[in-house]
């Protein structure tokens, strides 16, 4: 697979599109607070699963891009196939490549659905047995779980390969 360069805000052409503000995972969000409370009060054996905003259509994002409903709905449907095959892994930080680096994988997206113009997702952190048994942080998923357990709000960014064109 060809590796593309990252397109900056306002830039047109073909390349990697990284959205910096698709959504976030907040420990104070009522949908997540019960899950995260249990993780703080109980042991590490329970999986860290939570809900997050993944993407939006029809509104400008921080990069100045507005994604059309038709394109995002088409891509969300394609992504559901990746979810079913267990291929919906994601990295802890912003990668420079269009390829997933398995050394940096921290979570798996297990479901996506639309809530109006917002693409929601269920995310499962890929934590290690050492984290679950004794709280040892040794993987990217462990790092993310430990940060969230301590109340850190995590950002969610989308990434894809595509082309951008200015439309009026």
C-alpha positions as CSV (number, residue, x, y, z in Angstrom):
1,X,0.0,0.0,0.0
2,X,1.3,3.4,-0.9
3,X,2.1,5.7,2.0
4,X,0.7,9.2,1.6
5,X,1.8,12.5,3.1
6,X,-0.5,14.3,5.6
7,X,-2.6,17.1,4.2
8,X,-2.7,20.2,6.3
9,X,-5.8,22.4,7.1
10,X,-7.0,24.2,4.0
11,X,-4.7,22.1,1.7
12,X,-6.2,20.3,-1.3
13,X,-5.0,17.2,-3.0
14,X,-4.5,13.5,-2.2
15,X,-3.1,12.3,1.1
16,X,-3.7,11.4,4.7
17,X,-6.6,13.3,6.3
18,X,-6.3,13.6,10.1
19,X,-9.1,15.3,11.9
20,X,-8.1,16.8,15.2
21,X,-11.5,17.4,16.7
22,X,-13.9,14.7,15.6
23,X,-14.7,14.0,19.3
24,X,-13.5,13.2,22.7
25,X,-14.0,10.8,25.5
26,X,-14.9,12.5,28.7
27,X,-15.0,10.8,32.1
28,X,-17.7,13.2,33.1
29,X,-20.0,12.3,30.2
30,X,-23.0,10.5,31.8
31,X,-22.7,7.6,29.3
32,X,-19.2,7.0,30.4
33,X,-19.2,8.0,34.1
34,X,-20.7,4.7,35.4
35,X,-18.2,2.6,33.4
36,X,-15.2,4.7,34.6
37,X,-16.5,4.9,38.2
38,X,-16.5,1.1,38.3
39,X,-13.0,1.0,36.9
40,X,-11.8,3.2,39.7
41,X,-13.6,1.4,42.5
42,X,-13.2,-2.2,41.3
43,X,-10.3,-4.2,40.2
44,X,-8.5,-4.2,36.8
45,X,-10.1,-7.3,35.5
46,X,-13.1,-5.5,33.9
47,X,-12.6,-4.3,30.3
48,X,-12.5,-0.6,29.6
49,X,-15.3,0.1,27.2
50,X,-16.9,3.5,26.5
51,X,-18.7,5.6,24.0
52,X,-17.3,8.5,22.0
53,X,-18.1,10.9,19.2
54,X,-16.0,9.7,16.2
55,X,-17.0,12.0,13.3
56,X,-19.6,14.6,12.2
57,X,-21.0,15.6,8.8
58,X,-22.2,18.9,7.6
59,X,-20.4,21.1,10.1
60,X,-16.9,22.7,9.8
61,X,-14.2,21.0,12.0
62,X,-11.1,22.6,13.4
63,X,-9.2,21.8,10.3
64,X,-11.7,23.8,8.3
65,X,-13.1,20.7,6.5
66,X,-16.8,19.9,6.1
67,X,-17.6,16.4,5.3
68,X,-20.8,15.6,3.2
69,X,-23.3,13.2,4.7
70,X,-23.2,10.9,1.7
71,X,-19.5,10.3,2.0
72,X,-19.3,9.8,5.7
73,X,-22.3,7.4,5.7
74,X,-20.8,5.4,2.9
75,X,-17.5,5.1,4.8
76,X,-19.2,4.3,8.1
77,X,-20.9,1.4,6.4
78,X,-17.5,0.2,5.0
79,X,-16.0,0.5,8.5
80,X,-18.7,-1.8,9.9
81,X,-17.2,-4.6,7.8
82,X,-13.8,-3.9,9.3
83,X,-15.4,-4.0,12.8
84,X,-16.9,-7.4,12.0
85,X,-13.5,-8.8,10.9
86,X,-11.7,-7.4,14.0
87,X,-9.7,-4.9,11.8
88,X,-10.9,-1.7,13.6
89,X,-7.7,-1.2,15.6
90,X,-6.5,2.3,16.4
91,X,-3.4,3.9,17.7
92,X,-2.9,5.9,20.9
93,X,-1.5,9.0,19.2
94,X,-1.5,10.6,15.7
95,X,0.4,8.5,13.3
96,X,2.4,9.9,10.4
97,X,1.4,7.0,8.1
98,X,-1.8,5.6,6.7
99,X,-0.8,2.2,8.0
100,X,-1.7,1.1,11.5
101,X,1.5,0.4,13.6
102,X,0.7,-2.6,15.8
103,X,3.3,-1.5,18.4
104,X,1.1,1.6,19.0
105,X,-2.3,0.0,19.0
106,X,-4.3,1.0,22.0
107,X,-8.0,0.3,21.3
108,X,-10.5,-1.4,19.1
109,X,-13.7,0.2,17.8
110,X,-16.4,-2.4,18.4
111,X,-19.5,-0.6,17.1
112,X,-20.6,2.6,15.2
113,X,-24.0,4.2,14.7
114,X,-25.4,7.6,13.7
115,X,-27.1,10.0,16.1
116,X,-28.3,12.7,13.8
117,X,-25.1,14.0,12.0
118,X,-22.8,12.6,14.6
119,X,-21.1,9.2,14.2
120,X,-20.9,7.6,17.6
121,X,-18.7,4.6,18.5
122,X,-18.1,2.1,21.2
123,X,-14.4,1.7,22.0
124,X,-12.7,-1.1,23.9
125,X,-9.2,-0.4,25.3
126,X,-6.8,-3.2,24.6
127,X,-5.3,-3.7,28.0
128,X,-2.8,-6.4,29.1
129,X,-3.2,-9.2,31.6
130,X,-0.7,-7.5,33.9
131,X,-2.8,-4.4,33.9
132,X,-5.9,-6.4,34.8
133,X,-4.2,-8.5,37.4
134,X,-2.1,-6.0,39.2
135,X,-2.3,-2.6,37.5
136,X,1.0,-2.8,35.7
137,X,1.1,-0.4,32.8
138,X,3.0,-2.0,29.9
139,X,1.0,-1.4,26.7
140,X,-0.5,1.6,24.8
141,X,-4.0,0.3,25.9
142,X,-2.8,0.2,29.5
143,X,-1.6,3.8,29.3
144,X,-4.9,5.0,27.9
145,X,-6.9,3.1,30.5
146,X,-4.8,4.4,33.3
147,X,-5.1,8.0,32.1
148,X,-8.9,7.7,31.8
149,X,-9.1,5.9,35.2
150,X,-7.5,9.0,36.7
151,X,-10.0,11.4,35.0
152,X,-8.0,12.5,31.9
153,X,-10.2,13.4,28.9
154,X,-8.9,11.7,25.8
155,X,-9.2,13.0,22.2
156,X,-10.5,11.0,19.3
157,X,-9.2,11.7,15.9
158,X,-10.1,10.1,12.6
159,X,-7.7,9.3,9.9
160,X,-8.1,8.3,6.3
161,X,-6.6,8.5,2.9
162,X,-8.5,10.5,0.4
163,X,-8.6,13.7,-1.7
164,X,-9.8,17.1,-0.9
165,X,-11.3,19.7,-3.2
166,X,-12.6,23.2,-2.6
167,X,-16.4,23.5,-3.2
168,X,-18.4,26.6,-3.1
